[in-house]
Amino acid sequence: MIVVTLSVIEGTVRRIEYREPREGWASVHCETASDGMVECMTCHERFSSEAQFYDHRDGNACPGNPIGVSVNCNNGVSGWLS
């Protein structure tokens, strides 16, 4: 007999962690979705025009690739989800 007890733990997202863009990342392209939005393929942020994407990329506003989430659970435990 196997007994499984499940419980729900609530928490708060402290921050999303990003890996900084590497050298040569300026060659990263964008993709246009079916809804006409342009998506940065590094950080997955969406823009309404390619000009906004290039401002994002060339202005060093791109945080890089998302790699995980830092959370605080309501039971007092801090954690990392990747």
C-alpha atoms as an extended CHARMM CRD file, in Angstrom:
* protein
*
        82  EXT
         1         1  MET       CA              0.0000000000        0.0000000000        0.0000000000  PROA      1               0.0000000000
         2         2  ILE       CA              1.3930000000        3.3770000000       -1.0320000000  PROA      2               0.0000000000
         3         3  VAL       CA              0.1710000000        6.5100000000        0.7060000000  PROA      3               0.0000000000
         4         4  VAL       CA              0.8960000000        9.8380000000       -0.9550000000  PROA      4               0.0000000000
         5         5  THR       CA              0.2350000000       13.0990000000        0.8180000000  PROA      5               0.0000000000
         6         6  LEU       CA              0.2760000000       16.2300000000       -1.2900000000  PROA      6               0.0000000000
         7         7  SER       CA              0.1900000000       19.7670000000       -0.0360000000  PROA      7               0.0000000000
         8         8  VAL       CA              0.1750000000       23.1310000000       -1.7170000000  PROA      8               0.0000000000
         9         9  ILE       CA              2.8180000000       25.6380000000       -0.7400000000  PROA      9               0.0000000000
        10        10  GLU       CA              2.3390000000       29.2520000000       -1.7190000000  PROA      10              0.0000000000
        11        11  GLY       CA              5.1960000000       31.6030000000       -2.3300000000  PROA      11              0.0000000000
        12        12  THR       CA              6.3680000000       34.8620000000       -3.7750000000  PROA      12              0.0000000000
        13        13  VAL       CA              8.7000000000       35.3050000000       -6.7330000000  PROA      13              0.0000000000
        14        14  ARG       CA             11.6740000000       37.3780000000       -5.5660000000  PROA      14              0.0000000000
        15        15  ARG       CA             13.3240000000       37.7910000000       -8.9460000000  PROA      15              0.0000000000
        16        16  ILE       CA             13.9450000000       36.1770000000      -12.3030000000  PROA      16              0.0000000000
        17        17  GLU       CA             17.6210000000       35.4290000000      -12.8660000000  PROA      17              0.0000000000
        18        18  TYR       CA             19.2050000000       35.9770000000      -16.2820000000  PROA      18              0.0000000000
        19        19  ARG       CA             22.4850000000       34.9290000000      -17.8650000000  PROA      19              0.0000000000
        20        20  GLU       CA             24.2180000000       37.9640000000      -19.3030000000  PROA      20              0.0000000000
        21        21  PRO       CA             24.4800000000       38.0490000000      -23.0870000000  PROA      21              0.0000000000
        22        22  ARG       CA             27.8030000000       36.7650000000      -24.3950000000  PROA      22              0.0000000000
        23        23  GLU       CA             30.1670000000       38.5110000000      -26.7620000000  PROA      23              0.0000000000
        24        24  GLY       CA             28.7950000000       38.5500000000      -30.2790000000  PROA      24              0.0000000000
        25        25  TRP       CA             25.2060000000       38.4130000000      -29.0840000000  PROA      25              0.0000000000
        26        26  ALA       CA             24.4270000000       41.3730000000      -31.3610000000  PROA      26              0.0000000000
        27        27  SER       CA             24.0770000000       38.7810000000      -34.1240000000  PROA      27              0.0000000000
        28        28  VAL       CA             20.9480000000       37.4780000000      -32.3440000000  PROA      28              0.0000000000
        29        29  HSD       CA             17.9250000000       37.8150000000      -34.5510000000  PROA      29              0.0000000000
        30        30  CYS       CA             14.3030000000       38.4240000000      -33.8210000000  PROA      30              0.0000000000
        31        31  GLU       CA             11.3340000000       36.4080000000      -34.9760000000  PROA      31              0.0000000000
        32        32  THR       CA              7.9670000000       37.7660000000      -36.0040000000  PROA      32              0.0000000000
        33        33  ALA       CA              5.0200000000       35.8720000000      -34.5510000000  PROA      33              0.0000000000
        34        34  SER       CA              1.7280000000       35.2880000000      -36.3350000000  PROA      34              0.0000000000
        35        35  ASP       CA              0.1790000000       38.1850000000      -34.3820000000  PROA      35              0.0000000000
        36        36  GLY       CA              2.7510000000       40.6160000000      -35.8280000000  PROA      36              0.0000000000
        37        37  MET       CA              4.7290000000       40.9930000000      -32.6070000000  PROA      37              0.0000000000
        38        38  VAL       CA              8.5310000000       40.7770000000      -32.7790000000  PROA      38              0.0000000000
        39        39  GLU       CA             10.2470000000       38.5860000000      -30.1590000000  PROA      39              0.0000000000
        40        40  CYS       CA             13.8420000000       38.8640000000      -28.9280000000  PROA      40              0.0000000000
        41        41  MET       CA             15.2150000000       35.3300000000      -29.1550000000  PROA      41              0.0000000000
        42        42  THR       CA             17.5810000000       35.9750000000      -26.2150000000  PROA      42              0.0000000000
        43        43  CYS       CA             15.2310000000       37.1930000000      -23.4510000000  PROA      43              0.0000000000
        44        44  HSD       CA             11.8850000000       36.4430000000      -25.1850000000  PROA      44              0.0000000000
        45        45  GLU       CA             10.5590000000       39.9780000000      -24.6850000000  PROA      45              0.0000000000
        46        46  ARG       CA              8.0070000000       40.9850000000      -27.3250000000  PROA      46              0.0000000000
        47        47  PHE       CA              7.8940000000       44.2580000000      -29.2690000000  PROA      47              0.0000000000
        48        48  SER       CA              5.4220000000       45.8260000000      -31.6520000000  PROA      48              0.0000000000
        49        49  SER       CA              8.1000000000       46.6890000000      -34.2470000000  PROA      49              0.0000000000
        50        50  GLU       CA             11.5810000000       45.6040000000      -35.3420000000  PROA      50              0.0000000000
        51        51  ALA       CA             12.8630000000       49.1160000000      -34.5780000000  PROA      51              0.0000000000
        52        52  GLN       CA             11.9280000000       48.6430000000      -30.9060000000  PROA      52              0.0000000000
        53        53  PHE       CA             13.7450000000       45.2970000000      -30.9040000000  PROA      53              0.0000000000
        54        54  TYR       CA             16.9220000000       46.8540000000      -32.3280000000  PROA      54              0.0000000000
        55        55  ASP       CA             16.7410000000       49.6670000000      -29.7450000000  PROA      55              0.0000000000
        56        56  HSD       CA             16.4220000000       46.9710000000      -27.0510000000  PROA      56              0.0000000000
        57        57  ARG       CA             19.3620000000       44.9730000000      -28.3900000000  PROA      57              0.0000000000
        58        58  ASP       CA             21.6890000000       47.8090000000      -29.3600000000  PROA      58              0.0000000000
        59        59  GLY       CA             20.9620000000       49.8550000000      -26.2310000000  PROA      59              0.0000000000
        60        60  ASN       CA             22.1340000000       47.0290000000      -23.9300000000  PROA      60              0.0000000000
        61        61  ALA       CA             18.6250000000       46.7450000000      -22.4430000000  PROA      61              0.0000000000
        62        62  CYS       CA             18.4400000000       42.9730000000      -22.9880000000  PROA      62              0.0000000000
        63        63  PRO       CA             19.0410000000       41.1700000000      -19.6710000000  PROA      63              0.0000000000
        64        64  GLY       CA             20.0030000000       37.9100000000      -21.4110000000  PROA      64              0.0000000000
        65        65  ASN       CA             18.6240000000       34.3660000000      -21.2520000000  PROA      65              0.0000000000
        66        66  PRO       CA             16.2670000000       33.6220000000      -18.3460000000  PROA      66              0.0000000000
        67        67  ILE       CA             17.8030000000       30.7600000000      -16.3400000000  PROA      67              0.0000000000
        68        68  GLY       CA             15.6810000000       30.4850000000      -13.2010000000  PROA      68              0.0000000000
        69        69  VAL       CA             13.3700000000       31.9810000000      -10.6010000000  PROA      69              0.0000000000
        70        70  SER       CA             14.2160000000       32.7950000000       -6.9840000000  PROA      70              0.0000000000
        71        71  VAL       CA             11.2160000000       32.2980000000       -4.6580000000  PROA      71              0.0000000000
        72        72  ASN       CA             10.2530000000       32.7440000000       -0.9970000000  PROA      72              0.0000000000
        73        73  CYS       CA              7.7320000000       30.1610000000        0.1950000000  PROA      73              0.0000000000
        74        74  ASN       CA              5.1330000000       31.0040000000        2.8330000000  PROA      74              0.0000000000
        75        75  ASN       CA              6.5730000000       28.2880000000        5.0920000000  PROA      75              0.0000000000
        76        76  GLY       CA              9.8320000000       30.3030000000        5.4020000000  PROA      76              0.0000000000
        77        77  VAL       CA             11.8940000000       28.3390000000        2.8990000000  PROA      77              0.0000000000
        78        78  SER       CA             13.6970000000       30.1300000000        0.0690000000  PROA      78              0.0000000000
        79        79  GLY       CA             14.2220000000       28.2920000000       -3.1660000000  PROA      79              0.0000000000
        80        80  TRP       CA             15.4440000000       28.3220000000       -6.7350000000  PROA      80              0.0000000000
        81        81  LEU       CA             13.5040000000       26.9460000000       -9.7030000000  PROA      81              0.0000000000
        82        82  SER       CA             15.3440000000       26.3560000000      -12.9350000000  PROA      82              0.0000000000
